[in-house]
Amino acid sequence: MSCDARYEFFLRVDGESLWGGHIGLVQGWPLSPGEEDWMKIRVSSVGPELYYELGNPEV
């Protein structure tokens, strides 16, 4: 497993989400097998700063 957040999280996008102004941020390596861990984030939040924050274990 990588220590870099760019490889541990991915974006889930569909048309309905985009029209609503949000997308899904999915953890690529869930804590439990068969479980999907994701949350809604605003499209405007996606950028290098997001992955920098995700790489910080205290966030």
N, C-alpha and C positions, 0 to 999 in steps of 0.2 A: 504494500500500500504506500502511496506517495504521501509526502508531508506537505505538498503544495495544494492549496485550496482549489486551484484551477483544475486539478485532476480529481478532486473529491466531490465537487458539486457541479451540476449541470442545469441548464434552463429548459423547462417544459413550456412550449408555446403552442397555443391553438388560436383560431380566429376569434372565438368568443372572448377569450382572455384579453387578447390585444384590444378589442373594441372596448373592453371594460377598463383598460389602462393598467393591467397587471399581467404578470406571468408567474409560472411556478418555479421555485428554486428547489431542486431535489438533491438530497444527499446521496451520492453514488454508492456509498458503502454503508447501508443501514446497520444499526446496532444488532438487530435480530433478523435472521433469514426470513424472507417472505414478507417483510414489513417495508413499506415505503414511507420515508420521512421527507415531507416537503412543506413549503409554506408559500403564500402569495407575497409577491413584492411588486412594487411599482416599476414600470418599464424605465422610468427616469433614474431609478436607483442602480441600474446595471452599468458597471464600468470597473476600471481597475481598483477603485477604492473599495468596492463591494468585496472583491476577492482578497484584498489586503485585510479587511475586517474579519472575514471568515477564517483567515489563516491564524488569527489571534485566538488562542485557547480561552482567554478570559472574556471574550465577547459572547 
